[in-house]
Amino acid sequence: MVITTARVSGGTVSYQNQPSRTHPSRTLFWIEAALAGVAGFLTVLTLFTREWIEAVFNVDPDGGDGSLEWLIVVALAVVTVVFAVLARLEWRRMRPAYG
């Protein structure tokens, strides 16, 4: 995409074409949105099949009572909300103010 800017000098208008760059905020938004999505997916996965943690890491740190899995569900839910809110704030910051 090329952005055209106008310069007015002495009553004449000249146009310059400048390539647009991806704004850092846009990249930050997509990173935060992706992290929120991954954390949300892991929250739902852990909620329904808590045994995936033992299968992937080949350990059973809570002795089979499931307390660690519930702690992980809560922590992942908090991470999901935090990244979703950060992405939302970044999205609103990128949008021009209409008024």
C-alpha positions as CSV (number, residue, x, y, z in Angstrom):
1,M,0.0,0.0,0.0
2,V,1.3,3.5,-0.9
3,I,0.3,6.6,1.0
4,T,0.3,9.8,-1.0
5,T,1.1,13.0,0.8
6,A,0.8,16.5,-0.5
7,R,3.3,19.4,0.0
8,V,2.2,22.9,-0.6
9,S,5.1,25.3,-1.4
10,G,4.6,28.7,-3.0
11,G,1.2,27.9,-4.3
12,T,2.2,24.6,-6.0
13,V,1.2,21.2,-4.9
14,S,3.6,18.3,-5.2
15,Y,2.8,14.7,-4.3
16,Q,5.1,12.1,-2.8
17,N,4.5,8.4,-2.6
18,Q,5.7,6.8,0.6
19,P,5.4,3.1,1.3
20,S,3.3,2.5,4.4
21,R,4.8,0.5,7.3
22,T,3.1,-1.8,9.7
23,H,2.4,0.2,12.8
24,P,3.9,-1.4,16.0
25,S,0.5,-1.1,17.7
26,R,-1.0,-3.3,15.0
27,T,1.6,-6.0,15.6
28,L,1.2,-5.7,19.4
29,F,-2.6,-6.1,18.9
30,W,-2.2,-9.4,16.9
31,I,0.3,-10.8,19.4
32,E,-2.0,-10.0,22.3
33,A,-5.1,-11.4,20.5
34,A,-3.2,-14.6,19.6
35,L,-2.0,-15.1,23.1
36,A,-5.6,-14.6,24.4
37,G,-6.8,-17.2,21.9
38,V,-4.2,-19.8,22.8
39,A,-4.8,-19.2,26.5
40,G,-8.5,-19.5,26.0
41,F,-8.1,-22.7,24.0
42,L,-5.9,-24.2,26.8
43,T,-8.4,-23.1,29.4
44,V,-11.3,-25.0,27.7
45,L,-9.1,-28.0,26.9
46,T,-8.0,-28.2,30.6
47,L,-11.6,-27.8,31.7
48,F,-12.8,-30.8,29.7
49,T,-9.8,-33.1,29.6
50,R,-7.5,-32.4,32.5
51,E,-5.4,-35.5,31.8
52,W,-3.6,-33.8,28.9
53,I,-1.2,-32.2,31.3
54,E,0.0,-35.6,32.6
55,A,0.1,-37.0,29.1
56,V,2.2,-34.2,27.7
57,F,4.6,-33.7,30.6
58,N,4.6,-37.3,31.9
59,V,4.2,-36.2,35.5
60,D,1.4,-36.3,38.1
61,P,2.5,-33.6,40.6
62,D,-0.8,-33.4,42.6
63,G,-1.1,-37.2,43.1
64,G,-4.2,-37.6,41.0
65,D,-6.6,-35.4,43.0
66,G,-6.9,-32.7,40.3
67,S,-6.1,-29.7,42.4
68,L,-3.2,-28.6,40.1
69,E,-5.5,-28.9,37.1
70,W,-8.1,-26.5,38.6
71,L,-5.3,-24.1,39.6
72,I,-4.1,-24.2,35.9
73,V,-7.7,-23.6,34.7
74,V,-8.0,-20.5,36.9
75,A,-4.6,-19.2,35.9
76,L,-5.2,-19.7,32.2
77,A,-8.6,-18.0,32.5
78,V,-7.0,-15.0,34.1
79,V,-4.3,-14.9,31.4
80,T,-7.0,-15.1,28.8
81,V,-8.9,-12.1,30.2
82,V,-5.8,-10.1,30.7
83,F,-4.6,-10.5,27.1
84,A,-8.1,-10.0,25.7
85,V,-8.4,-6.7,27.6
86,L,-4.9,-5.6,26.4
87,A,-5.8,-6.5,22.8
88,R,-9.1,-4.6,23.1
89,L,-7.3,-1.5,24.5
90,E,-4.7,-1.7,21.7
91,W,-7.5,-2.0,19.1
92,R,-9.2,1.1,20.5
93,R,-5.9,3.0,20.5
94,M,-5.4,2.1,16.8
95,R,-8.8,3.3,15.8
96,P,-9.2,7.0,14.9
97,A,-11.4,9.0,17.1
98,Y,-14.7,9.9,15.5
99,G,-16.5,13.0,16.8
